[in-house]
């Protein structure tokens, strides 16, 4: 796992961080991790797999449909294009 050092953090910010950590019953380090995770991985972010799954359910796609598509697919390797 990566480690991060934060330099020149003001005393006010450090105290506020400790207070916030205490309110959430965690260490200052755990609180910083939670803050960073929330900032870079917000709850409302688009998750491609989830979006595709929901779209498939909405249009009524079933596992049988997916299997039929896979069965009908040409399994041979694609030939590269020849440009002349």
PyMOL Python script that loads the backbone (N, CA, C, O; Angstrom):
from pymol import cmd

cmd.read_pdbstr("""\
ATOM      1  N   UNK A   1       0.824  -1.179   0.000  1.00  0.00           N
ATOM      2  CA  UNK A   1       0.000   0.000   0.000  1.00  0.00           C
ATOM      3  C   UNK A   1       0.871   1.247   0.000  1.00  0.00           C
ATOM      4  O   UNK A   1       1.974   1.255   0.547  1.00  0.00           O
ATOM      5  N   UNK A   2       0.368   2.270  -0.607  1.00  0.00           N
ATOM      6  CA  UNK A   2       1.106   3.530  -0.704  1.00  0.00           C
ATOM      7  C   UNK A   2       1.047   4.297   0.612  1.00  0.00           C
ATOM      8  O   UNK A   2       0.106   4.146   1.390  1.00  0.00           O
ATOM      9  N   UNK A   3       2.047   5.106   0.845  1.00  0.00           N
ATOM     10  CA  UNK A   3       2.092   5.988   2.013  1.00  0.00           C
ATOM     11  C   UNK A   3       2.174   7.418   1.523  1.00  0.00           C
ATOM     12  O   UNK A   3       2.810   7.694   0.506  1.00  0.00           O
ATOM     13  N   UNK A   4       1.536   8.327   2.238  1.00  0.00           N
ATOM     14  CA  UNK A   4       1.517   9.733   1.861  1.00  0.00           C
ATOM     15  C   UNK A   4       1.933  10.566   3.063  1.00  0.00           C
ATOM     16  O   UNK A   4       1.504  10.304   4.187  1.00  0.00           O
ATOM     17  N   UNK A   5       2.759  11.555   2.826  1.00  0.00           N
ATOM     18  CA  UNK A   5       3.146  12.504   3.867  1.00  0.00           C
ATOM     19  C   UNK A   5       2.565  13.853   3.504  1.00  0.00           C
ATOM     20  O   UNK A   5       2.705  14.315   2.371  1.00  0.00           O
ATOM     21  N   UNK A   6       1.917  14.480   4.460  1.00  0.00           N
ATOM     22  CA  UNK A   6       1.348  15.816   4.226  1.00  0.00           C
ATOM     23  C   UNK A   6       2.182  16.816   5.011  1.00  0.00           C
ATOM     24  O   UNK A   6       2.229  16.770   6.240  1.00  0.00           O
ATOM     25  N   UNK A   7       2.823  17.696   4.311  1.00  0.00           N
ATOM     26  CA  UNK A   7       3.672  18.709   4.940  1.00  0.00           C
ATOM     27  C   UNK A   7       2.924  20.041   5.032  1.00  0.00           C
ATOM     28  O   UNK A   7       1.996  20.313   4.271  1.00  0.00           O
ATOM     29  N   UNK A   8       3.352  20.839   5.971  1.00  0.00           N
ATOM     30  CA  UNK A   8       2.852  22.210   6.134  1.00  0.00           C
ATOM     31  C   UNK A   8       1.345  22.279   6.370  1.00  0.00           C
ATOM     32  O   UNK A   8       0.695  23.221   5.916  1.00  0.00           O
ATOM     33  N   UNK A   9       0.785  21.303   7.067  1.00  0.00           N
ATOM     34  CA  UNK A   9      -0.628  21.333   7.441  1.00  0.00           C
ATOM     35  C   UNK A   9      -0.757  22.298   8.615  1.00  0.00           C
ATOM     36  O   UNK A   9      -0.016  22.189   9.592  1.00  0.00           O
ATOM     37  N   UNK A  10      -1.676  23.225   8.527  1.00  0.00           N
ATOM     38  CA  UNK A  10      -1.826  24.218   9.598  1.00  0.00           C
ATOM     39  C   UNK A  10      -2.284  23.532  10.889  1.00  0.00           C
ATOM     40  O   UNK A  10      -2.911  22.473  10.867  1.00  0.00           O
ATOM     41  N   UNK A  11      -1.951  24.165  11.999  1.00  0.00           N
ATOM     42  CA  UNK A  11      -2.369  23.634  13.306  1.00  0.00           C
ATOM     43  C   UNK A  11      -3.892  23.575  13.396  1.00  0.00           C
ATOM     44  O   UNK A  11      -4.451  22.639  13.968  1.00  0.00           O
ATOM     45  N   UNK A  12      -4.559  24.579  12.830  1.00  0.00           N
ATOM     46  CA  UNK A  12      -6.034  24.608  12.845  1.00  0.00           C
ATOM     47  C   UNK A  12      -6.604  23.402  12.112  1.00  0.00           C
ATOM     48  O   UNK A  12      -7.522  22.745  12.602  1.00  0.00           O
ATOM     49  N   UNK A  13      -6.056  23.116  10.932  1.00  0.00           N
ATOM     50  CA  UNK A  13      -6.536  21.973  10.158  1.00  0.00           C
ATOM     51  C   UNK A  13      -6.250  20.667  10.891  1.00  0.00           C
ATOM     52  O   UNK A  13      -7.079  19.757  10.886  1.00  0.00           O
ATOM     53  N   UNK A  14      -5.093  20.572  11.513  1.00  0.00           N
ATOM     54  CA  UNK A  14      -4.723  19.362  12.252  1.00  0.00           C
ATOM     55  C   UNK A  14      -5.662  19.140  13.439  1.00  0.00           C
ATOM     56  O   UNK A  14      -6.107  18.017  13.680  1.00  0.00           O
ATOM     57  N   UNK A  15      -5.967  20.222  14.189  1.00  0.00           N
ATOM     58  CA  UNK A  15      -6.905  20.112  15.314  1.00  0.00           C
ATOM     59  C   UNK A  15      -8.291  19.718  14.823  1.00  0.00           C
ATOM     60  O   UNK A  15      -8.941  18.852  15.409  1.00  0.00           O
ATOM     61  N   UNK A  16      -8.743  20.360  13.740  1.00  0.00           N
ATOM     62  CA  UNK A  16     -10.066  20.052  13.193  1.00  0.00           C
ATOM     63  C   UNK A  16     -10.137  18.601  12.730  1.00  0.00           C
ATOM     64  O   UNK A  16     -11.166  17.945  12.887  1.00  0.00           O
ATOM     65  N   UNK A  17      -9.052  18.108  12.164  1.00  0.00           N
ATOM     66  CA  UNK A  17      -8.990  16.715  11.725  1.00  0.00           C
ATOM     67  C   UNK A  17      -9.113  15.774  12.920  1.00  0.00           C
ATOM     68  O   UNK A  17      -9.832  14.777  12.856  1.00  0.00           O
ATOM     69  N   UNK A  18      -8.418  16.087  13.998  1.00  0.00           N
ATOM     70  CA  UNK A  18      -8.490  15.251  15.198  1.00  0.00           C
ATOM     71  C   UNK A  18      -9.899  15.249  15.788  1.00  0.00           C
ATOM     72  O   UNK A  18     -10.392  14.211  16.228  1.00  0.00           O
ATOM     73  N   UNK A  19     -10.541  16.414  15.795  1.00  0.00           N
ATOM     74  CA  UNK A  19     -11.914  16.511  16.307  1.00  0.00           C
ATOM     75  C   UNK A  19     -12.858  15.680  15.442  1.00  0.00           C
ATOM     76  O   UNK A  19     -13.686  14.926  15.953  1.00  0.00           O
ATOM     77  N   UNK A  20     -12.721  15.830  14.139  1.00  0.00           N
ATOM     78  CA  UNK A  20     -13.575  15.070  13.218  1.00  0.00           C
ATOM     79  C   UNK A  20     -13.348  13.577  13.373  1.00  0.00           C
ATOM     80  O   UNK A  20     -14.302  12.800  13.352  1.00  0.00           O
ATOM     81  N   UNK A  21     -12.103  13.169  13.528  1.00  0.00           N
ATOM     82  CA  UNK A  21     -11.784  11.754  13.721  1.00  0.00           C
ATOM     83  C   UNK A  21     -12.438  11.235  14.996  1.00  0.00           C
ATOM     84  O   UNK A  21     -13.004  10.143  15.006  1.00  0.00           O
ATOM     85  N   UNK A  22     -12.360  12.015  16.067  1.00  0.00           N
ATOM     86  CA  UNK A  22     -12.969  11.608  17.336  1.00  0.00           C
ATOM     87  C   UNK A  22     -14.487  11.479  17.192  1.00  0.00           C
ATOM     88  O   UNK A  22     -15.087  10.576  17.774  1.00  0.00           O
ATOM     89  N   UNK A  23     -15.106  12.370  16.427  1.00  0.00           N
ATOM     90  CA  UNK A  23     -16.554  12.301  16.203  1.00  0.00           C
ATOM     91  C   UNK A  23     -16.943  11.021  15.467  1.00  0.00           C
ATOM     92  O   UNK A  23     -18.039  10.498  15.666  1.00  0.00           O
ATOM     93  N   UNK A  24     -16.056  10.521  14.626  1.00  0.00           N
ATOM     94  CA  UNK A  24     -16.323   9.295  13.866  1.00  0.00           C
ATOM     95  C   UNK A  24     -15.702   8.057  14.523  1.00  0.00           C
ATOM     96  O   UNK A  24     -15.693   6.976  13.934  1.00  0.00           O
ATOM     97  N   UNK A  25     -15.188   8.220  15.732  1.00  0.00           N
ATOM     98  CA  UNK A  25     -14.574   7.115  16.486  1.00  0.00           C
ATOM     99  C   UNK A  25     -13.464   6.418  15.706  1.00  0.00           C
ATOM    100  O   UNK A  25     -13.417   5.190  15.642  1.00  0.00           O
ATOM    101  N   UNK A  26     -12.579   7.204  15.119  1.00  0.00           N
ATOM    102  CA  UNK A  26     -11.428   6.628  14.428  1.00  0.00           C
ATOM    103  C   UNK A  26     -10.202   7.505  14.634  1.00  0.00           C
ATOM    104  O   UNK A  26     -10.294   8.636  15.112  1.00  0.00           O
ATOM    105  N   UNK A  27      -9.068   6.961  14.265  1.00  0.00           N
ATOM    106  CA  UNK A  27      -7.816   7.704  14.401  1.00  0.00           C
ATOM    107  C   UNK A  27      -7.758   8.811  13.348  1.00  0.00           C
ATOM    108  O   UNK A  27      -8.513   8.810  12.376  1.00  0.00           O
ATOM    109  N   UNK A  28      -6.847   9.748  13.570  1.00  0.00           N
ATOM    110  CA  UNK A  28      -6.665  10.826  12.592  1.00  0.00           C
ATOM    111  C   UNK A  28      -6.237  10.242  11.248  1.00  0.00           C
ATOM    112  O   UNK A  28      -6.669  10.711  10.195  1.00  0.00           O
ATOM    113  N   UNK A  29      -5.393   9.225  11.287  1.00  0.00           N
ATOM    114  CA  UNK A  29      -4.952   8.589  10.042  1.00  0.00           C
ATOM    115  C   UNK A  29      -6.121   7.924   9.315  1.00  0.00           C
ATOM    116  O   UNK A  29      -6.249   8.053   8.098  1.00  0.00           O
ATOM    117  N   UNK A  30      -6.968   7.217  10.050  1.00  0.00           N
ATOM    118  CA  UNK A  30      -8.136   6.580   9.432  1.00  0.00           C
ATOM    119  C   UNK A  30      -9.097   7.636   8.878  1.00  0.00           C
ATOM    120  O   UNK A  30      -9.718   7.436   7.834  1.00  0.00           O
ATOM    121  N   UNK A  31      -9.211   8.753   9.583  1.00  0.00           N
ATOM    122  CA  UNK A  31     -10.077   9.832   9.108  1.00  0.00           C
ATOM    123  C   UNK A  31      -9.550  10.423   7.809  1.00  0.00           C
ATOM    124  O   UNK A  31     -10.323  10.705   6.895  1.00  0.00           O
ATOM    125  N   UNK A  32      -8.220  10.613   7.723  1.00  0.00           N
ATOM    126  CA  UNK A  32      -7.628  11.123   6.484  1.00  0.00           C
ATOM    127  C   UNK A  32      -7.874  10.161   5.330  1.00  0.00           C
ATOM    128  O   UNK A  32      -8.173  10.589   4.215  1.00  0.00           O
ATOM    129  N   UNK A  33      -7.749   8.863   5.594  1.00  0.00           N
ATOM    130  CA  UNK A  33      -8.020   7.871   4.535  1.00  0.00           C
ATOM    131  C   UNK A  33      -9.457   7.978   4.063  1.00  0.00           C
ATOM    132  O   UNK A  33      -9.721   7.952   2.861  1.00  0.00           O
ATOM    133  N   UNK A  34     -10.392   8.099   5.002  1.00  0.00           N
ATOM    134  CA  UNK A  34     -11.807   8.203   4.639  1.00  0.00           C
ATOM    135  C   UNK A  34     -12.081   9.458   3.815  1.00  0.00           C
ATOM    136  O   UNK A  34     -12.826   9.418   2.837  1.00  0.00           O
ATOM    137  N   UNK A  35     -11.471  10.571   4.220  1.00  0.00           N
ATOM    138  CA  UNK A  35     -11.655  11.835   3.484  1.00  0.00           C
ATOM    139  C   UNK A  35     -11.116  11.705   2.058  1.00  0.00           C
ATOM    140  O   UNK A  35     -11.776  12.112   1.102  1.00  0.00           O
ATOM    141  N   UNK A  36      -9.921  11.140   1.921  1.00  0.00           N
ATOM    142  CA  UNK A  36      -9.328  10.988   0.590  1.00  0.00           C
ATOM    143  C   UNK A  36     -10.141  10.034  -0.277  1.00  0.00           C
ATOM    144  O   UNK A  36     -10.375  10.313  -1.453  1.00  0.00           O
ATOM    145  N   UNK A  37     -10.573   8.908   0.294  1.00  0.00           N
ATOM    146  CA  UNK A  37     -11.393   7.956  -0.474  1.00  0.00           C
ATOM    147  C   UNK A  37     -12.669   8.619  -0.974  1.00  0.00           C
ATOM    148  O   UNK A  37     -13.041   8.450  -2.135  1.00  0.00           O
ATOM    149  N   UNK A  38     -13.341   9.371  -0.106  1.00  0.00           N
ATOM    150  CA  UNK A  38     -14.587  10.042  -0.497  1.00  0.00           C
ATOM    151  C   UNK A  38     -14.343  11.084  -1.581  1.00  0.00           C
ATOM    152  O   UNK A  38     -15.193  11.297  -2.445  1.00  0.00           O
ATOM    153  N   UNK A  39     -13.181  11.736  -1.536  1.00  0.00           N
ATOM    154  CA  UNK A  39     -12.878  12.776  -2.522  1.00  0.00           C
ATOM    155  C   UNK A  39     -12.588  12.199  -3.897  1.00  0.00           C
ATOM    156  O   UNK A  39     -13.003  12.766  -4.908  1.00  0.00           O
ATOM    157  N   UNK A  40     -11.885  11.086  -3.945  1.00  0.00           N
ATOM    158  CA  UNK A  40     -11.481  10.563  -5.254  1.00  0.00           C
ATOM    159  C   UNK A  40     -12.395   9.456  -5.764  1.00  0.00           C
ATOM    160  O   UNK A  40     -12.335   9.109  -6.944  1.00  0.00           O
ATOM    161  N   UNK A  41     -13.237   8.895  -4.903  1.00  0.00           N
ATOM    162  CA  UNK A  41     -14.167   7.854  -5.320  1.00  0.00           C
ATOM    163  C   UNK A  41     -15.553   8.171  -4.776  1.00  0.00           C
ATOM    164  O   UNK A  41     -16.038   7.476  -3.883  1.00  0.00           O
ATOM    165  N   UNK A  42     -16.201   9.216  -5.303  1.00  0.00           N
ATOM    166  CA  UNK A  42     -17.502   9.635  -4.773  1.00  0.00           C
ATOM    167  C   UNK A  42     -18.581   8.574  -4.989  1.00  0.00           C
ATOM    168  O   UNK A  42     -18.506   7.767  -5.915  1.00  0.00           O
ATOM    169  N   UNK A  43     -19.578   8.595  -4.117  1.00  0.00           N
ATOM    170  CA  UNK A  43     -20.686   7.637  -4.163  1.00  0.00           C
ATOM    171  C   UNK A  43     -21.405   7.622  -5.508  1.00  0.00           C
ATOM    172  O   UNK A  43     -21.760   6.555  -6.009  1.00  0.00           O
ATOM    173  N   UNK A  44     -21.620   8.796  -6.096  1.00  0.00           N
ATOM    174  CA  UNK A  44     -22.412   8.894  -7.315  1.00  0.00           C
ATOM    175  C   UNK A  44     -21.649   8.657  -8.607  1.00  0.00           C
ATOM    176  O   UNK A  44     -22.155   8.967  -9.686  1.00  0.00           O
ATOM    177  N   UNK A  45     -20.438   8.111  -8.519  1.00  0.00           N
ATOM    178  CA  UNK A  45     -19.654   7.931  -9.740  1.00  0.00           C
ATOM    179  C   UNK A  45     -20.279   6.852 -10.627  1.00  0.00           C
ATOM    180  O   UNK A  45     -20.947   5.942 -10.136  1.00  0.00           O
ATOM    181  N   UNK A  46     -20.057   6.965 -11.908  1.00  0.00           N
ATOM    182  CA  UNK A  46     -20.570   5.991 -12.865  1.00  0.00           C
ATOM    183  C   UNK A  46     -19.734   4.720 -12.773  1.00  0.00           C
ATOM    184  O   UNK A  46     -18.512   4.756 -12.917  1.00  0.00           O
ATOM    185  N   UNK A  47     -20.398   3.611 -12.536  1.00  0.00           N
ATOM    186  CA  UNK A  47     -19.736   2.315 -12.504  1.00  0.00           C
ATOM    187  C   UNK A  47     -20.208   1.570 -13.753  1.00  0.00           C
ATOM    188  O   UNK A  47     -21.375   1.189 -13.853  1.00  0.00           O
ATOM    189  N   UNK A  48     -19.304   1.368 -14.691  1.00  0.00           N
ATOM    190  CA  UNK A  48     -19.650   0.841 -16.003  1.00  0.00           C
ATOM    191  C   UNK A  48     -20.354  -0.510 -15.922  1.00  0.00           C
ATOM    192  O   UNK A  48     -21.378  -0.710 -16.575  1.00  0.00           O
ATOM    193  N   UNK A  49     -19.823  -1.434 -15.134  1.00  0.00           N
ATOM    194  CA  UNK A  49     -20.434  -2.762 -15.016  1.00  0.00           C
ATOM    195  C   UNK A  49     -21.855  -2.683 -14.499  1.00  0.00           C
ATOM    196  O   UNK A  49     -22.744  -3.363 -15.011  1.00  0.00           O
ATOM    197  N   UNK A  50     -22.074  -1.857 -13.487  1.00  0.00           N
ATOM    198  CA  UNK A  50     -23.413  -1.693 -12.921  1.00  0.00           C
ATOM    199  C   UNK A  50     -24.349  -1.078 -13.954  1.00  0.00           C
ATOM    200  O   UNK A  50     -25.492  -1.512 -14.092  1.00  0.00           O
ATOM    201  N   UNK A  51     -23.872  -0.068 -14.681  1.00  0.00           N
ATOM    202  CA  UNK A  51     -24.701   0.592 -15.694  1.00  0.00           C
ATOM    203  C   UNK A  51     -25.099  -0.390 -16.794  1.00  0.00           C
ATOM    204  O   UNK A  51     -26.253  -0.402 -17.223  1.00  0.00           O
ATOM    205  N   UNK A  52     -24.159  -1.209 -17.254  1.00  0.00           N
ATOM    206  CA  UNK A  52     -24.475  -2.188 -18.298  1.00  0.00           C
ATOM    207  C   UNK A  52     -25.456  -3.239 -17.794  1.00  0.00           C
ATOM    208  O   UNK A  52     -26.363  -3.643 -18.522  1.00  0.00           O
ATOM    209  N   UNK A  53     -25.279  -3.679 -16.565  1.00  0.00           N
ATOM    210  CA  UNK A  53     -26.175  -4.665 -15.981  1.00  0.00           C
ATOM    211  C   UNK A  53     -27.597  -4.121 -15.880  1.00  0.00           C
ATOM    212  O   UNK A  53     -28.557  -4.807 -16.231  1.00  0.00           O
ATOM    213  N   UNK A  54     -27.726  -2.889 -15.402  1.00  0.00           N
ATOM    214  CA  UNK A  54     -29.046  -2.271 -15.287  1.00  0.00           C
ATOM    215  C   UNK A  54     -29.697  -2.090 -16.656  1.00  0.00           C
ATOM    216  O   UNK A  54     -30.897  -2.318 -16.808  1.00  0.00           O
ATOM    217  N   UNK A  55     -28.909  -1.682 -17.654  1.00  0.00           N
ATOM    218  CA  UNK A  55     -29.436  -1.507 -19.000  1.00  0.00           C
ATOM    219  C   UNK A  55     -29.923  -2.848 -19.560  1.00  0.00           C
ATOM    220  O   UNK A  55     -30.977  -2.916 -20.192  1.00  0.00           O
ATOM    221  N   UNK A  56     -29.156  -3.905 -19.324  1.00  0.00           N
ATOM    222  CA  UNK A  56     -29.535  -5.239 -19.799  1.00  0.00           C
ATOM    223  C   UNK A  56     -30.846  -5.686 -19.179  1.00  0.00           C
ATOM    224  O   UNK A  56     -31.712  -6.232 -19.862  1.00  0.00           O
ATOM    225  N   UNK A  57     -30.990  -5.448 -17.867  1.00  0.00           N
ATOM    226  CA  UNK A  57     -32.238  -5.820 -17.193  1.00  0.00           C
ATOM    227  C   UNK A  57     -33.410  -5.020 -17.736  1.00  0.00           C
ATOM    228  O   UNK A  57     -34.501  -5.559 -17.918  1.00  0.00           O
ATOM    229  N   UNK A  58     -33.188  -3.729 -17.996  1.00  0.00           N
ATOM    230  CA  UNK A  58     -34.255  -2.862 -18.497  1.00  0.00           C
ATOM    231  C   UNK A  58     -34.778  -3.334 -19.845  1.00  0.00           C
ATOM    232  O   UNK A  58     -35.982  -3.280 -20.095  1.00  0.00           O
ATOM    233  N   UNK A  59     -33.880  -3.801 -20.721  1.00  0.00           N
ATOM    234  CA  UNK A  59     -34.331  -4.238 -22.052  1.00  0.00           C
ATOM    235  C   UNK A  59     -34.716  -5.715 -22.078  1.00  0.00           C
ATOM    236  O   UNK A  59     -35.155  -6.233 -23.105  1.00  0.00           O
ATOM    237  N   UNK A  60     -34.543  -6.396 -20.923  1.00  0.00           N
ATOM    238  CA  UNK A  60     -34.986  -7.779 -20.829  1.00  0.00           C
ATOM    239  C   UNK A  60     -33.976  -8.805 -21.309  1.00  0.00           C
ATOM    240  O   UNK A  60     -34.361  -9.930 -21.627  1.00  0.00           O
ATOM    241  N   UNK A  61     -32.710  -8.461 -21.371  1.00  0.00           N
ATOM    242  CA  UNK A  61     -31.670  -9.397 -21.798  1.00  0.00           C
ATOM    243  C   UNK A  61     -31.481 -10.470 -20.730  1.00  0.00           C
ATOM    244  O   UNK A  61     -31.374 -10.156 -19.545  1.00  0.00           O
ATOM    245  N   UNK A  62     -31.441 -11.720 -21.142  1.00  0.00           N
ATOM    246  CA  UNK A  62     -31.281 -12.824 -20.199  1.00  0.00           C
ATOM    247  C   UNK A  62     -29.942 -13.515 -20.436  1.00  0.00           C
ATOM    248  O   UNK A  62     -29.253 -13.241 -21.419  1.00  0.00           O
ATOM    249  N   UNK A  63     -29.584 -14.417 -19.519  1.00  0.00           N
ATOM    250  CA  UNK A  63     -28.359 -15.203 -19.682  1.00  0.00           C
ATOM    251  C   UNK A  63     -28.439 -16.048 -20.947  1.00  0.00           C
ATOM    252  O   UNK A  63     -27.430 -16.244 -21.625  1.00  0.00           O
ATOM    253  N   UNK A  64     -29.627 -16.547 -21.271  1.00  0.00           N
ATOM    254  CA  UNK A  64     -29.807 -17.338 -22.488  1.00  0.00           C
ATOM    255  C   UNK A  64     -29.490 -16.500 -23.729  1.00  0.00           C
ATOM    256  O   UNK A  64     -28.895 -17.003 -24.682  1.00  0.00           O
ATOM    257  N   UNK A  65     -29.882 -15.237 -23.719  1.00  0.00           N
ATOM    258  CA  UNK A  65     -29.578 -14.347 -24.841  1.00  0.00           C
ATOM    259  C   UNK A  65     -28.072 -14.173 -25.001  1.00  0.00           C
ATOM    260  O   UNK A  65     -27.552 -14.216 -26.115  1.00  0.00           O
ATOM    261  N   UNK A  66     -27.376 -13.977 -23.885  1.00  0.00           N
ATOM    262  CA  UNK A  66     -25.926 -13.794 -23.930  1.00  0.00           C
ATOM    263  C   UNK A  66     -25.251 -15.064 -24.430  1.00  0.00           C
ATOM    264  O   UNK A  66     -24.327 -15.001 -25.241  1.00  0.00           O
ATOM    265  N   UNK A  67     -25.715 -16.225 -23.942  1.00  0.00           N
ATOM    266  CA  UNK A  67     -25.148 -17.501 -24.402  1.00  0.00           C
ATOM    267  C   UNK A  67     -25.371 -17.693 -25.898  1.00  0.00           C
ATOM    268  O   UNK A  67     -24.486 -18.192 -26.594  1.00  0.00           O
ATOM    269  N   UNK A  68     -26.543 -17.304 -26.400  1.00  0.00           N
ATOM    270  CA  UNK A  68     -26.824 -17.428 -27.825  1.00  0.00           C
ATOM    271  C   UNK A  68     -25.890 -16.528 -28.639  1.00  0.00           C
ATOM    272  O   UNK A  68     -25.416 -16.924 -29.704  1.00  0.00           O
ATOM    273  N   UNK A  69     -25.630 -15.330 -28.143  1.00  0.00           N
ATOM    274  CA  UNK A  69     -24.709 -14.432 -28.835  1.00  0.00           C
ATOM    275  C   UNK A  69     -23.296 -15.010 -28.854  1.00  0.00           C
ATOM    276  O   UNK A  69     -22.611 -14.945 -29.875  1.00  0.00           O
ATOM    277  N   UNK A  70     -22.860 -15.576 -27.728  1.00  0.00           N
ATOM    278  CA  UNK A  70     -21.523 -16.168 -27.662  1.00  0.00           C
ATOM    279  C   UNK A  70     -21.425 -17.396 -28.556  1.00  0.00           C
ATOM    280  O   UNK A  70     -20.389 -17.630 -29.179  1.00  0.00           O
ATOM    281  N   UNK A  71     -22.490 -18.177 -28.623  1.00  0.00           N
ATOM    282  CA  UNK A  71     -22.491 -19.390 -29.439  1.00  0.00           C
ATOM    283  C   UNK A  71     -22.416 -19.057 -30.922  1.00  0.00           C
ATOM    284  O   UNK A  71     -21.764 -19.767 -31.689  1.00  0.00           O
ATOM    285  N   UNK A  72     -23.076 -17.988 -31.325  1.00  0.00           N
ATOM    286  CA  UNK A  72     -23.101 -17.609 -32.731  1.00  0.00           C
ATOM    287  C   UNK A  72     -21.891 -16.826 -33.182  1.00  0.00           C
ATOM    288  O   UNK A  72     -21.746 -16.535 -34.369  1.00  0.00           O
ATOM    289  N   UNK A  73     -21.028 -16.483 -32.263  1.00  0.00           N
ATOM    290  CA  UNK A  73     -19.842 -15.678 -32.581  1.00  0.00           C
ATOM    291  C   UNK A  73     -18.807 -16.528 -33.299  1.00  0.00           C
ATOM    292  O   UNK A  73     -18.627 -17.703 -32.976  1.00  0.00           O
ATOM    293  N   UNK A  74     -18.136 -15.943 -34.259  1.00  0.00           N
ATOM    294  CA  UNK A  74     -17.063 -16.624 -34.990  1.00  0.00           C
ATOM    295  C   UNK A  74     -15.841 -16.701 -34.076  1.00  0.00           C
ATOM    296  O   UNK A  74     -15.300 -15.668 -33.685  1.00  0.00           O
ATOM    297  N   UNK A  75     -15.406 -17.900 -33.735  1.00  0.00           N
ATOM    298  CA  UNK A  75     -14.318 -18.087 -32.778  1.00  0.00           C
ATOM    299  C   UNK A  75     -12.940 -17.987 -33.425  1.00  0.00           C
ATOM    300  O   UNK A  75     -11.926 -17.992 -32.727  1.00  0.00           O
ATOM    301  N   UNK A  76     -12.897 -17.896 -34.749  1.00  0.00           N
ATOM    302  CA  UNK A  76     -11.593 -17.800 -35.415  1.00  0.00           C
ATOM    303  C   UNK A  76     -10.926 -16.464 -35.127  1.00  0.00           C
ATOM    304  O   UNK A  76     -11.602 -15.464 -34.885  1.00  0.00           O
ATOM    305  N   UNK A  77      -9.622 -16.451 -35.152  1.00  0.00           N
ATOM    306  CA  UNK A  77      -8.876 -15.207 -34.968  1.00  0.00           C
ATOM    307  C   UNK A  77      -9.130 -14.301 -36.168  1.00  0.00           C
ATOM    308  O   UNK A  77      -9.274 -14.764 -37.299  1.00  0.00           O
ATOM    309  N   UNK A  78      -9.180 -13.024 -35.900  1.00  0.00           N
ATOM    310  CA  UNK A  78      -9.388 -12.060 -36.972  1.00  0.00           C
ATOM    311  C   UNK A  78      -8.148 -11.947 -37.833  1.00  0.00           C
ATOM    312  O   UNK A  78      -7.028 -12.004 -37.327  1.00  0.00           O
ATOM    313  N   UNK A  79      -8.340 -11.787 -39.125  1.00  0.00           N
ATOM    314  CA  UNK A  79      -7.222 -11.584 -40.047  1.00  0.00           C
ATOM    315  C   UNK A  79      -6.886 -10.098 -40.071  1.00  0.00           C
ATOM    316  O   UNK A  79      -7.790  -9.266 -40.141  1.00  0.00           O
ATOM    317  N   UNK A  80      -5.614  -9.753 -40.014  1.00  0.00           N
ATOM    318  CA  UNK A  80      -5.260  -8.329 -40.067  1.00  0.00           C
ATOM    319  C   UNK A  80      -5.598  -7.742 -41.435  1.00  0.00           C
ATOM    320  O   UNK A  80      -5.567  -8.437 -42.451  1.00  0.00           O
ATOM    321  N   UNK A  81      -5.919  -6.458 -41.441  1.00  0.00           N
ATOM    322  CA  UNK A  81      -6.214  -5.786 -42.709  1.00  0.00           C
ATOM    323  C   UNK A  81      -4.937  -5.601 -43.500  1.00  0.00           C
ATOM    324  O   UNK A  81      -3.866  -5.370 -42.940  1.00  0.00           O
ATOM    325  N   UNK A  82      -5.068  -5.707 -44.801  1.00  0.00           N
ATOM    326  CA  UNK A  82      -3.915  -5.467 -45.687  1.00  0.00           C
ATOM    327  C   UNK A  82      -4.174  -4.191 -46.460  1.00  0.00           C
ATOM    328  O   UNK A  82      -5.095  -4.110 -47.273  1.00  0.00           O
ATOM    329  N   UNK A  83      -3.356  -3.211 -46.194  1.00  0.00           N
ATOM    330  CA  UNK A  83      -3.482  -1.931 -46.885  1.00  0.00           C
ATOM    331  C   UNK A  83      -2.456  -1.854 -47.991  1.00  0.00           C
ATOM    332  O   UNK A  83      -1.258  -1.984 -47.738  1.00  0.00           O
ATOM    333  N   UNK A  84      -2.911  -1.642 -49.217  1.00  0.00           N
ATOM    334  CA  UNK A  84      -1.972  -1.579 -50.358  1.00  0.00           C
ATOM    335  C   UNK A  84      -2.204  -0.334 -51.155  1.00  0.00           C
ATOM    336  O   UNK A  84      -1.517  -0.101 -52.150  1.00  0.00           O
TER     337      UNK A  84
END
""", "prot")
cmd.dss("prot")
cmd.show_as("cartoon", "prot")
cmd.util.cbc("prot")
cmd.orient("prot")
